[in-house]
Amino acid sequence: MRTYTFITEHWVPAALDDVFAFFADPQNLPRLSPPDLDIKLGKVALAAPGFVPPEYQQRRQQFAGAGSAVEVRFHPPEFGIPMAHTAHITEFVWGHAFRDRTSHWPLLRWDHKHEFAALERNGVRGTLVRDLVRYALGPGWFGVLLHRLFVRRAIVDMFAYRQRALEKIVGAGALIGHGFTPVEKTA
């Protein structure tokens, strides 16, 4: 079974902890996903993270810490049938990274590490969001064919949409929903 790698980075003018909290809450996944995928969450079993900064303690139970399992249901337009997989959160370090993995259909292996870093650009404090995805499809030529015909483009499009959606959410001041303050210029 062949393994593929996809890496993308995106900077947003928002505080690291706010961006991390947004991504750590699985209820935000549909907000970042292309509408044609019709993403919905199924069964969600959250394990609260060990460390959460004091200002996020009231939301601690909403975050998917290591040990969480999140069922994601979707309807890829290329296939015309509903699909689902369960993402297992295997690593979680507040403000730095978390990782989700799955090993069931439709992707036989999916390993997605979300990384975050505070980064200033042009005098504006913000956050660099980096995604490292390793995935594998079905065996032999079938998996290669699926990748070439559908999956590679779908992943590129999904993350491009996510970057645009994140910019709009940050621009609207709706990253956290309450308590979010856009980061000010430093110079």
The 8 nearest C-alpha neighbors of each residue, nearest first, counted from 0:
[[1, 138, 139, 135, 2, 137, 136, 142],
 [0, 2, 135, 3, 136, 138, 143, 139],
 [3, 1, 135, 134, 0, 133, 4, 136],
 [2, 4, 134, 133, 135, 1, 5, 132],
 [5, 3, 133, 132, 134, 6, 2, 131],
 [4, 6, 132, 131, 133, 7, 3, 130],
 [7, 5, 131, 130, 132, 4, 8, 129],
 [6, 8, 130, 129, 5, 131, 9, 158],
 [9, 7, 129, 128, 130, 127, 10, 6],
 [8, 10, 128, 127, 129, 11, 162, 7],
 [9, 11, 127, 126, 128, 125, 12, 8],
 [10, 12, 126, 125, 13, 127, 9, 166],
 [13, 11, 125, 124, 182, 126, 123, 10],
 [14, 12, 125, 182, 11, 181, 126, 15],
 [13, 15, 17, 125, 16, 126, 182, 18],
 [14, 16, 126, 18, 17, 117, 19, 13],
 [15, 17, 19, 18, 14, 94, 20, 93],
 [18, 16, 20, 14, 19, 15, 21, 175],
 [19, 17, 21, 15, 20, 16, 14, 22],
 [18, 20, 16, 22, 21, 17, 94, 23],
 [21, 19, 23, 17, 18, 22, 16, 24],
 [20, 22, 18, 19, 23, 24, 175, 17],
 [21, 23, 19, 24, 20, 18, 27, 25],
 [24, 22, 20, 62, 21, 63, 19, 25],
 [23, 25, 62, 22, 26, 21, 61, 27],
 [26, 24, 27, 28, 23, 63, 22, 62],
 [27, 25, 24, 28, 29, 40, 30, 61],
 [28, 26, 25, 30, 29, 24, 21, 31],
 [27, 29, 31, 30, 25, 26, 32, 22],
 [28, 30, 32, 31, 38, 27, 39, 26],
 [31, 29, 27, 28, 32, 164, 26, 33],
 [32, 30, 161, 28, 29, 164, 165, 27],
 [31, 33, 29, 30, 161, 34, 28, 157],
 [32, 34, 35, 36, 160, 157, 31, 37],
 [35, 33, 37, 36, 32, 38, 29, 30],
 [34, 36, 37, 33, 76, 75, 74, 38],
 [37, 35, 74, 75, 34, 38, 73, 33],
 [36, 38, 34, 35, 73, 74, 39, 33],
 [39, 37, 73, 36, 29, 72, 71, 40],
 [40, 38, 72, 71, 73, 29, 37, 41],
 [39, 41, 71, 70, 72, 42, 38, 69],
 [42, 40, 70, 71, 43, 72, 39, 69],
 [41, 43, 70, 69, 44, 40, 68, 71],
 [42, 44, 69, 68, 70, 45, 41, 40],
 [45, 43, 68, 67, 69, 42, 46, 63],
 [46, 44, 67, 63, 47, 43, 68, 64],
 [47, 45, 67, 64, 66, 63, 48, 65],
 [46, 48, 64, 60, 62, 59, 45, 63],
 [49, 47, 64, 50, 46, 65, 51, 62],
 [48, 50, 47, 51, 64, 92, 91, 93],
 [51, 49, 48, 93, 52, 92, 47, 59],
 [50, 52, 56, 55, 53, 93, 59, 49],
 [51, 53, 54, 55, 56, 50, 93, 16],
 [54, 52, 56, 55, 51, 57, 50, 59],
 [53, 55, 52, 56, 57, 51, 58, 16],
 [56, 54, 53, 58, 57, 52, 51, 59],
 [57, 55, 59, 53, 58, 54, 51, 52],
 [56, 58, 55, 59, 54, 60, 53, 61],
 [59, 57, 56, 61, 55, 60, 62, 54],
 [60, 58, 56, 61, 62, 57, 47, 55],
 [59, 61, 47, 58, 62, 45, 46, 57],
 [62, 60, 59, 58, 24, 63, 45, 47],
 [63, 61, 24, 23, 60, 59, 64, 47],
 [64, 62, 45, 67, 23, 46, 24, 47],
 [63, 65, 48, 47, 46, 91, 67, 62],
 [66, 64, 88, 89, 90, 91, 67, 46],
 [65, 67, 88, 46, 89, 64, 68, 87],
 [68, 66, 45, 46, 88, 63, 44, 65],
 [67, 69, 87, 44, 86, 43, 88, 85],
 [70, 68, 43, 86, 85, 42, 71, 44],
 [71, 69, 85, 41, 42, 84, 40, 43],
 [70, 72, 40, 83, 84, 41, 85, 39],
 [73, 71, 83, 39, 38, 82, 40, 41],
 [74, 72, 38, 82, 37, 36, 81, 83],
 [73, 75, 81, 36, 37, 82, 80, 76],
 [76, 74, 36, 77, 78, 73, 79, 80],
 [75, 77, 79, 78, 74, 35, 36, 80],
 [78, 76, 75, 79, 149, 80, 74, 153],
 [77, 79, 76, 80, 75, 74, 81, 149],
 [80, 78, 76, 77, 75, 74, 81, 82],
 [79, 81, 78, 74, 82, 75, 76, 77],
 [82, 80, 74, 73, 79, 83, 75, 72],
 [83, 81, 73, 72, 74, 80, 84, 105],
 [84, 82, 72, 71, 73, 70, 85, 81],
 [83, 85, 71, 70, 86, 103, 72, 104],
 [84, 86, 70, 69, 71, 101, 87, 68],
 [85, 87, 69, 101, 100, 99, 68, 70],
 [88, 86, 68, 100, 99, 67, 89, 101],
 [89, 87, 99, 65, 67, 66, 98, 90],
 [88, 90, 65, 98, 99, 87, 66, 91],
 [91, 89, 65, 97, 98, 88, 92, 64],
 [90, 92, 97, 65, 64, 96, 93, 98],
 [93, 91, 96, 95, 97, 94, 90, 50],
 [92, 94, 95, 91, 51, 50, 96, 19],
 [95, 93, 19, 16, 92, 96, 115, 15],
 [94, 96, 115, 93, 92, 114, 116, 97],
 [97, 95, 114, 113, 92, 91, 115, 94],
 [96, 98, 91, 90, 113, 112, 92, 114],
 [99, 97, 112, 90, 111, 88, 89, 113],
 [100, 98, 88, 87, 111, 86, 89, 110],
 [101, 99, 110, 87, 109, 86, 111, 88],
 [100, 102, 109, 86, 108, 103, 85, 87],
 [101, 103, 108, 107, 109, 106, 100, 104],
 [104, 102, 107, 101, 106, 105, 84, 108],
 [105, 103, 106, 107, 84, 102, 83, 82],
 [104, 106, 107, 103, 82, 84, 83, 136],
 [107, 105, 104, 136, 108, 103, 109, 135],
 [106, 108, 102, 103, 136, 104, 135, 105],
 [107, 109, 102, 135, 134, 106, 101, 110],
 [110, 108, 134, 101, 100, 133, 106, 102],
 [109, 111, 100, 133, 132, 99, 134, 112],
 [112, 110, 132, 99, 98, 131, 100, 109],
 [111, 113, 98, 131, 130, 97, 114, 132],
 [112, 114, 130, 96, 97, 129, 98, 111],
 [115, 113, 96, 129, 95, 128, 130, 112],
 [116, 114, 128, 95, 127, 96, 129, 94],
 [115, 117, 127, 126, 118, 95, 15, 128],
 [118, 116, 126, 15, 125, 127, 119, 115],
 [119, 117, 126, 125, 124, 127, 116, 120],
 [118, 120, 124, 123, 125, 122, 121, 117],
 [121, 119, 123, 122, 124, 118, 125, 12],
 [122, 120, 123, 119, 186, 124, 184, 185],
 [121, 123, 185, 186, 120, 184, 119, 124],
 [124, 122, 184, 120, 119, 121, 185, 125],
 [125, 123, 119, 12, 118, 182, 120, 184],
 [124, 126, 12, 13, 118, 14, 11, 119],
 [127, 125, 117, 15, 118, 11, 116, 10],
 [126, 128, 10, 116, 115, 9, 118, 117],
 [129, 127, 115, 9, 8, 114, 10, 126],
 [130, 128, 8, 114, 7, 113, 115, 127],
 [131, 129, 113, 7, 6, 112, 114, 132],
 [130, 132, 6, 112, 111, 5, 129, 113],
 [133, 131, 111, 5, 4, 110, 6, 130],
 [134, 132, 4, 110, 3, 109, 5, 111],
 [135, 133, 109, 108, 3, 2, 110, 132],
 [134, 136, 2, 108, 107, 1, 3, 106],
 [137, 135, 142, 107, 106, 138, 108, 134],
 [136, 138, 142, 141, 107, 0, 139, 135],
 [139, 137, 0, 142, 141, 136, 140, 1],
 [140, 138, 141, 142, 0, 143, 137, 1],
 [139, 141, 143, 142, 144, 138, 137, 145],
 [142, 140, 144, 143, 139, 137, 145, 138],
 [143, 141, 137, 136, 145, 144, 138, 140],
 [144, 142, 140, 146, 141, 145, 147, 139],
 [143, 145, 141, 147, 146, 142, 148, 140],
 [146, 144, 142, 148, 143, 147, 149, 150],
 [145, 147, 150, 143, 151, 144, 149, 148],
 [148, 146, 144, 145, 149, 143, 151, 150],
 [147, 149, 145, 146, 144, 150, 151, 152],
 [150, 148, 146, 145, 152, 151, 147, 153],
 [149, 151, 146, 153, 152, 154, 145, 148],
 [150, 152, 146, 154, 153, 149, 147, 155],
 [153, 151, 155, 154, 150, 149, 156, 148],
 [152, 154, 150, 156, 151, 155, 157, 149],
 [155, 153, 157, 151, 156, 152, 150, 158],
 [154, 156, 152, 158, 157, 153, 159, 151],
 [155, 157, 159, 153, 154, 158, 152, 160],
 [158, 156, 154, 160, 159, 155, 153, 161],
 [157, 159, 161, 160, 155, 156, 162, 154],
 [160, 158, 156, 162, 161, 157, 155, 163],
 [161, 159, 163, 157, 158, 162, 164, 156],
 [160, 162, 31, 158, 164, 159, 163, 32],
 [161, 163, 165, 159, 160, 164, 158, 166],
 [164, 162, 160, 166, 165, 161, 167, 159],
 [163, 165, 161, 167, 166, 162, 31, 160],
 [164, 166, 168, 162, 167, 163, 161, 169],
 [167, 165, 163, 169, 164, 168, 170, 162],
 [168, 166, 170, 164, 165, 169, 171, 163],
 [167, 169, 165, 171, 173, 170, 166, 174],
 [168, 170, 172, 166, 174, 171, 167, 173],
 [171, 169, 167, 168, 172, 166, 173, 181],
 [172, 170, 168, 173, 169, 167, 174, 166],
 [171, 173, 169, 170, 174, 168, 179, 181],
 [174, 172, 176, 168, 171, 175, 169, 179],
 [175, 173, 169, 168, 176, 172, 21, 179],
 [176, 174, 177, 179, 173, 21, 178, 17],
 [177, 175, 173, 174, 179, 178, 172, 21],
 [178, 176, 175, 179, 173, 174, 180, 172],
 [177, 179, 180, 175, 176, 174, 173, 17],
 [180, 178, 175, 177, 172, 174, 181, 176],
 [179, 181, 182, 178, 172, 13, 14, 183],
 [182, 180, 13, 183, 172, 179, 12, 169],
 [183, 181, 13, 14, 12, 180, 124, 184],
 [182, 184, 185, 181, 123, 124, 12, 180],
 [185, 183, 123, 186, 122, 124, 182, 121],
 [184, 186, 122, 123, 183, 124, 119, 121],
 [185, 122, 184, 123, 121, 183, 124, 119]]
